[in-house]
Amino acid sequence: SGGDQRLGHLEPDRMLDNLRSVLGVTEHRTIGWHLKSLIDLLHRSAPKLVAVPIPIALQHGDFKPDNILIDGDHVVGIDIGAAYTSPIVEDISHFFFHLDMHLLQPPAWHLLPWRRRLRLAFMHGYGLDRSPSLDAVLAWAELQRTLRLSIERAKVIEGSVRKLYLSICYGLC
């Protein structure tokens, strides 16, 4: 995914709009204090991070451990969901979310001691070296992505449970 990189900036307004659209929250509706405090943190910190130059490159669109084949020293990304240009922290934060979800599954527990090294190797694959400013931008993007994907998953599960309940009780599905 790294490809030919140029510098650009994080797009926090677009990313916060994506989060808002998943939340479906209006100003009249209340959300849990813990979720609200995390969203407020994203809003407060976004203006500082937008000034940090970060690589912009072609994105995978759905990069996660399931989309990587490893054969010895060869790594190949598969299942390209989209081809667009964007800050690479979006692909990286998406991958890191799914890596953490994968590592929480019992078959992957043996990889937990290597979590940090796996993350660093993935960043190195993009040609990135850690820096305090890049770490801050990546942490922001990871928090935004984690909130968005967690809320999406919760809504899917809630919808599936509701559908199952209706089909069992009323035979509607």
Residue, then its C-alpha position, 0 to 999 in steps of 0.5 A: s500500500g505504501g507506494d509512491q508517497r507524498l506529504g499531506h495532512l490528516e483530515p480530521d473533519r472528514m474522519l469526525d464526520n464519519l464517526r458522527s454518521v455511524l453514531g447517528v447522534t444529534e445534539h438532542r440525544t445523549i450518549g454515554w459519558h465515556l464515549k462522549s469524553l473520547i469524542d470530545l478528546l478527538h475534537r479538542s486534539a484534531p486542530k493540533l494534529v492537522a499541521v503535522p505532515i504525514p505521508i499520503a499514498l494509495q490505500h488498501g481500503d480494508f487492510k487487516p490481518d485476514n488480507i495478508l498472505i505470508d510465505g517465508d519472507h514474502v508478504v502479499g496484500i490481497d482483497i483490495g477493497a478500494a483504491y484511493t489516495s489518503p493519509i496512510v495512517e488511515d490504512i495503518s489504524h484500520f490494520f492495527f484495530h483488526l490486528d488487536m481484535h485478532l490477537l484477542q482470539p485464543p488461536a492468536w494468543h501466542l502472538l501477543p508478546w510480539r504485538r509491538r514488533l508486529r506493529l513496528a514491522f507493519m509501519h516499517g513496511y510503509g517506510l515510516d519511522r516512529s516520531p512523536s508527531l507521527d505517534a500522536v497522529l496515529a494514536w488519534a486515527e486509531l482512537q477514531r477508527t476504534l470508536r467508529l468500527s466498535i460502534e458499527r459492530a455493536k449496531v450490526i450485532e444489535g440488528s442481528v439480535r433484534k432480527l433473530y428475536l423477531s424471527i423467533c417470536y413472530g416468524l417475521c424474517 
